Amino acid sequence: MSQHPWIPHYAAGTRAEIDPIAYRHLPDMVRQSSARFASQTAFTQCMPNGMDASLGYAQVERLSDEFAAYLRHTLRLNQGDRVAVQLPNCLAYPVVAFGILKAGCVLVNTNPLYTPREMIHQFNDSGARVLVIIDMFADRLPPVMAETGIETVVTVGITEFFPLLSSTIIRAVLRYVKKQLPPVTVPHTGFQETLAAGRESIAQGVDFAAYVEGIGLDSVAVLQYTGGTTGVSKGAMLSHRNLLANTAQMLEMNQRTLDTGTECVLTALPLYHIFAFTCNLLVFYQGGGWNVLIPSPRPPSNLRKAWEKYPVTWFSGVNTLFGALAAEPWLAQNRPKHLKMAVAGGMALQGAVARRWTETSGTPVVEGYGLTEAAPVVSFNPLGRVKDGSIGIPLPSTEVRCVDDAGNRVGPGSPGELEVRGPQVMLGYWQRPDETARVIEDGWLHTGDVAVMDEEGYFRIVDRMKDMILVSGFNVYPNEVEDRIADHPGVREVAVIGVPDERSGEVVKAFVVRRDPGLTEEAVVSHCRETLAAYKVPKQVEFRDELPKTPIGKILRKALRVDPVAQGQAG
């Protein structure tokens, strides 16, 4: 049997290998696409009330040049310096991201939901010198600035590039009604000020080519933080080649359904997450698409105006988002008229959710598989040849195999660890060669996931080797939550696992042995909320007299996961 049985199942016209990458680096792709589609709309930001604003390809090119000039000329950053970006989906995000890349710097994507403690770790680990942050969360900065090497803070408003009247209304609601615009108490520069400084530098003469001189396909473009296989937060070094190759692989596999210059993609998943960064931002910018940005998909009614106003042809989401939207009466009453494909990733797509989405929207949802270390897409179900419950077949130029504990390839139907080799596999973990060596051997990336391949080369995930918990597509690492709970003086021992949940796929559950007999579930949860993002906070706390352990005293999370009593309390 062929080691690549999936090749005959590619859609007609799909090649097994992608062409050599046609760009020198990501800034080259951005410049070529900006010129090719200069007269078209690139991004539209749609607010829940339907107010919107847009940027064309030519505007994105000019504005990102201005931000690049600000970084290199005004701030005097050097090539390779790291710039952290903590923004939701908004018009400023592509301008900032492309500007960082054009400056020859490295983009460090950061979740805006992070607490100061989490921000401090990521900024110190990456060595970021500049932080671009949404002003709604700037009240978290004082302790961060004191503990990190951040030299410059750039604040961004959610209504950047909106008409004055719309911006005034939206910001007034945020400030006075929702109380979501706190004062910024650290030295900072407004986003429009940075662009003005960049324009002034460009007027005086800027050599953009010099900014990226020496940058090549194998240079680091993005540090994307992940727990890897050990649960310790690490920066996956994604190169220009990794991201451009994965973009090319997606375009090759979906060439029959992706029409250059005419697609409209609805982006509700956050662009700081690698799934949306590659599949929504890069794929559709290279292809001349129109990207409709949703700052927050919660509640799901936030998407209603976008579905009604724009000719959405593509939509990406995670299981929980598809489930929430499928329950919305307005979507069933006004089915998307132009939708060609809905793509699921980030977490397992539940069969019941897929069925409800298809019944509600009239369009099937297609599942794929990826991970941060693969930039991220590894496999995808070809449209017209979808297998339910499968993560599809490997992308062109991608090798995938299942191996046993000894590293030997196993045949169809036999479970084994999923390993991946291809141009999208990361360079390694930032400043962690030992961790890199553990997960990449001879070019093969150990995913830590157990899978089965069928006779036709379709793969199915059957279990995870990692202890990682997936809450609505976000990674939660038990070690981090356990460390936080263990800090409580009333806790003697703690173990954390994920348990099934209908809404979010999984939720965090903590098992606690009390030191203080009066310790309550509310006290544990409140303690966690002080320093953990909301999705990491335990939704369930169970008190026990003891926890299962190995003979040497190591707590057995596995025993808790298979404990029917423990699982039976899942919500």
N, C-alpha and C positions, 0 to 999 in steps of 0.2 A: 504493500500500500504506500502511496506517495506520502511524504512528510508534509505536503502542502495540499491536502485534499479539498481545501476551500476554493482554490483558484477557479475550477469550473463553475462555481456558483456565484462568481461576480456577475453583476448586471452586464448586459451586452455593451461592448465598447470600453469596459473598464480594464485597464492594463494591470498586470501583476506587479509592475515596478513603476515608480514615478520617475520623471525625467530629473536630471541634475538640477539643483536649485538655480533658478534664473536670476536671483538677486544676490548682491554682495553682502547684504545684511538687512535687518528689518527696516532701518531708515530708508534704504533704497526702495524697498517694496512700497512703503508709505508714500514716497515722493512719486514713484511711477503711477500708483493708483490715483493719487491726488490729481496728477496731470491728466490721466486718461479719463477720469470722471469728473473733471473740474466743475462742470455746470450742474451736477446732480446733487441732491440732498444726501448727506452722509448720515446725520444723526438728528433725531427729534426726541426731545425729552417731554414726556407726557405726565402731568400731575393727576392725582385722583379726580380733581374737579374738571378735567379736560383742558385746562390751560396748558399751552405748550410753547416751545421755541425750537428752532432748528439751526443747524450749521451745515453748509455745503462742503464738498470736498476741497474746494479752493480755500475756503475759510479755515478749515482744519489745518491745511498746509501752512497758511500764513501764521495762524495763532500758535501752532506747535513750534514753528521757527522762532517766534518771539519768546516762548518759554525756554527753549533751548539756549537762546542767546542770554537770557537772564541767568540761567544756571552757570554758564561758562564765563560770561563777561562780567556780570554784576557780582555774582557770588564767588567767582574764581574757582569753581569746582574743577577737578581734574578728570580726565578720562578714566572710567572705571569706578568713580565714586558712587556710593549708593544713595538713592533718594527714596524715602519711604512715602507711600501714598495711601491715605486712609480716607477713601471717598466712596459713597454709594454711587449707583448709576446716575450720572448727570452729564451734561454737555462738557463740563470741565475735564471729566476723566480722560477721554481720548486725547484731548489737547495736552494734558499733563503727561500721560503715558508716552505718546509719540514724541513730545518735547524732550523727555528724559533720554529716550533712545537716540534721538537726533544729536543730543549733546554728548553722546558717547558714554553716558552714565548707565548705571544698573538700576532697574526698577525693582523696588521691594514692595510687593502688594501686601497690604495690612487690613485686616478686618476692622471696620469702623466700630464694631460691637466690643472690641477688646477693652478690658479694664486697664488701668495704669500699670498694674503688675505684669500683665501680658505684653503690653506695649514696651515696657522697659526691657524685658527679655529679648524681644525680637529686634529692637533698635540697637541694643548693645551687641547682640550676636552678629547682626549684619554690618555694624559699624556705620549706620546711616548718618549722614551729616545734615540732611535736609528732610523736613517732614511737611508734606502737603496734606492738610486735614480739613474735613468739613467743619464749619464753625459751630454746628449744632452740638458737637462733642468736645469742643475746645476747653470746656471746664475740667477735663481730665488731665490737662497738661502740666500744671505746676509740679506735682511730684515726679512726673516723667522727665521734665527738663533738668531737674536737679540730679537725676540718676543716670543720665545718658549723655552721649556725645552729640546730640542734636544741636546744631548751631543756628539754624534758621527755621522758622515756622511760617508757612504760607497758609493762610486761611481762605477757604472757598465757600461761597454761599450756594445754596441749592438752586438758586435762580440765576446763576451766571448766564449771560447772553439772552435773558428773557426781556421782552419789552418792559419799559419802566412801570406802566400801570399794573401789569400782571405781577411783576416782581414785588411791587409795593404791597399789593393785596396779599400775596402768599406769605411774605415775610411778616406782615402785620399779624396774620393769623398765627404763625409759628411763635412770634414773640409774645403776643398779648393773650391769645386764646389758649394755645397749647403749651405755652411756657417752655418752648423747646429751643430758644435762642439765648443761651447764657452769655454773660459778658466774657470777653477774652482777656485774661489777666496776665498773660505772658507776652513778651515782645513778639510782634508778628508783622507780616506784610500781607496786605490784601491781594487777592489774585489779580485783579485788574491793574494794580500797581506793578506787579511783576511783568505783565504783558507790556505795559507802557515803557518800563525800563528796557525790555527786550527790543521794542521798536526803536528806541533811541540808539541802542547799540548797533542795530542793523543799519540805521541811517548813516552811522559813522563808518560802516564797513565791517562786515563779519565774514570770516572764511568758514562756512559750514563744513566744507570738505575736511578742513583740518580737525574739526571736532571728532570725526570718525576715522581719521587716518590711522591705519593699523588695526581697526576693528574688522574682524572677519566672521565667517560663519561659525567658527568654533569659539568665539568670544562669548562671555557670559552676558546675557541680555536681561534676565529676570531672576531674582531670588524669590522662589515661591515656597512658603513655609509649610511643612508637613510633619507628621509624627513618624514617617517612615515605618520601619518594622519594629522599632523599640519603644515608641511612645514619647521619646525625647524630641522636642520641637527643633527641627533642623531646616535649613534653607536648601531646597533643591536648586542646583545651578542649571537653569535652562538656557541653552545657547541660542544664538540666532538661527543656527541650523535646526535645532530641535523644534523650534516654533514654526519656522518656515516649512520644514518637512511635514510636520503634522498638518499644517494648513493645506499643503499640496496633496497630502494623502486624502484628506476629507473632500477636497475639490474633485480629485480623481474618482473617488468612490461614489460621489453623488453628482457626477457631471450631467446625468440625464434629467435630474430634477432641479439643478441649480442653473438658472439662466443669468448669464453675466449682465450686470447693469440694471436688472429689473426686479430683483427679489426685495421683499420687505420682511425683516426679521424682528420679532418682538422679544426684547431682552429684559426679562424679569429677574433672572438669576444674576447675582452680583458679578460685575466685571473683575473684581479683585480675586474671584475664585477662578482657578485655571480652566475649568470647563467653559465658562462664558468668555474668558479672556481669549482663548484660542478659537473656539467654535463660533462665537458671535462677533467678537471684535475683529480678529485677524482674518478669518475666512471671508466674512462679508465685506470688509474693507477692501481686501484684495480683489474680490469679485464685483465691486461696484454696487453693493447692496445698500439699502436704506435701513438703518438701525433705529428702532423705536425703543427708547430707554425708559424703564420704570424704576424710579428711585427705591421703592419698597413694594414687594408683592403681598404684604400683609396689611390689612385683610385682603382677600382675593378680589374684593370689589374695587380695589385700586387699579385693576387692569381693565375694568369695564369700558371706560371711555376710549382706551387705546384700541380694544377690539372693535369698537363701533366706528372709530374715526379713520383708521388706516387699513390699507389693503394687505393685511398680514398674510404672508405666504409660508413662513417658517416660524416655528416656536420651539424653544427648548425649555426644559424644566426638570425637576426632580419628582419622585413619586408623590411626595406630600403636596406639591403644588398642583399636580394633575388631579389628585384626589379632591383638593379643596375647590378647584375650579369646576370639576364635574358635578359638584353639589350646588353650584350657583344657578338659580332659576333663569337669570338673565342670559346666561350662555346657551342654555337649552332653547330658550325662546328666540334667540337671534344667533343661529349658528354661524361660525366664521365662513364667509363666502369664498375667500380666496386661498384658504389654508391648504397647502400641498403636503406638508410634513410636520409632525410634532416629534421631537427627539427627547428621549429620557436618558439621563446619566446621573452621576454623582452618588447614587445609591440604587439598590435593587428596586426594579419596577414590579409592584405586586400585580398579579393577574387580575384581581378584582378591580383595581384602580384603572388598569388599561382598558378593561371592558366598559367601565362606567364612563371613562373619557371618550371612547369611541361612540358610545350611545348618545352622549351629550353633544359632542362637537361634530360628529359625522366624519371625523378623520382619525385614522389609527395613529397610535403612538409607537415609535420605533425605538428599541433599546440598544444601547451600546455599552462599552466598558472602557474605563480608563483609570489612570491614577496620576497624581501630580508628577511623579518621577518619569512619566512617559509623555508629558507635555500637552494634553493628557491621554489622547484617544488611542486605544489599542485595537479595538474591534467594533464592528457595527453591523446591524442587520441591513442587508441590501434591500431597498424598496422593491416590493413585488415578490421577494423571496424571504419573507420574515418568518422566523420560527418563534412561536410564543414561548416565553420562559428562557430564551437564549439571549446571550450577549452578542450573538452574531458571529461573523467571521473576521479574521484579521484584516486590517487595512493593507493596501498595496505597500510593498517594500517592508512588510512586517512579518517576522517569524514568531510563532507562539507554540509552546509545547507544554505538556504536563509531565512532571518528573516525580519519581518516588523519593523516599528519604535518602537514598544513596546517590541521587542525581541522575538516575537512568530514566530515559523517556518511557512513558507508559502508553499503551495502545488505546484505541477508541473504547469508550465505556468505562475506563478505569480512572478513578480519581487520582489526582496528583497536584503538586504545587504548580501554579501557572507561572511560566517564565516567558519573558519577552525580549526580543532583540530587533532593533531597527533604528533608523536615524532620529527618531523622536525620543529615544532614551537619554535621560539627563547626563550631564558631565559627571555629576556626583553631588555629594552634600558639601555645602560651604564650610571650609576649614575643618572637615571631619573625615580624613582619609580612612580611618579605621571603619567608620560606619559605612563609607562608600564601598570598601572592599567586602563588607559583609553582604551587601545587596547586589553588587554587580560583579560577575565572574565571566571572563572571556566575552564580554559584551552582553551577556544575558542578565536581565534584571529579574531578581527574585521578587515576585509581587506579594508573597505571603498569603495569597488566596488559593484555595483548593478548587479545582475545576475538573470538568469532564468534557472531552471532545467526542462528538459522534462521528459516524462514518463519512459524513459530508464536510467535516471540518468546522462545524458550528460548535461553539463552546457554551457551557453552562456553569455558573458559579454555584458550588454546593456548600461551601463553608468558608470561614475566614480563619486563617492561622493567627492573625493579629488579635489582640485584645481590644483594638480600637472600636469605639462606639460611633455609629453614624446617626446623628440627630438632624433630620431634615436636610441631609446632604453635607452637614458640617462634621468634621472630625472632632471627637472628644476622646482624650487619652486618660485612661483610668488612673495612672500614676499621679497626674496633676491634680485630679479631683481628690484622690486619697490623701495626698500630701496636705491639701488645704483642710480637709476634715480632721486629719490627725492633729492639726495645730490647735484644735479646740480643747481646752483643758478638761472637758467632761468626757472625752473620747479615749478609750483604751486601744481598740483595734478597729480597723475599717477595711472593707473591700468594696470595690465598685465594679459593676457590670452593666451591660445594656440589656434591656428587656423589650419585647415587642410592644409597639404602640400603633394604633390605627392611623393616627394623624401624622406623626413624625417618623414613622418607620421604627425607631427605637427611642427610648428615653433612658436617662441615667438613673440607676438604682443603687443605693448605698446600703451596705450591711454594716451595722455598728455594734460594737461591744462597748457598753457604757463604763466610764470611770465614775461618773456622777450619776447615781440612780435617778435623779430628777431631770436628766437631759431629755429634751423633747425633740420631735421631728422638726418643729418650727424653728428651734434654736439651731439645729444643724443646717437647715436650708438658709436661714438668715446669715449665718456665718459664711457660707459659700458665696452668697450674693455680693458680699463686700469686695471680693477680688476675682470672681469668675464671671465670664460672659453668661448671659441668661440661659443659653442652650446647654451650657455645661453643668448648671446647677441641678442636683438630684431632684427628680420629680417624685421619687419614692424613697423612703427611709425605713428600713426594717431593723429593729433591735433584736440582737441575739445574745445568748449567754456565752457562746464561743463560735469561732469560725473554723471551717475545715482547713487543715494544714498538712504539709508533707512531714516526714519524720524529722527533718531539720528545722521545722518551724515556719516554712514559707507558706503563706496563705494561698489556698487553691481556688482561684476564681472559676476554674473549669467546673469544679464541683458545685458551685453556686449556680452556674449557668444551666446545669442539667437537673438541678433540684426542682421537682415539680411544685413544691410549696412556694419556693421563691418566685418561680415563673408565674404561678397562679395569681399572684397579686398584681400582675401587670395591668395597667389601665387600658 
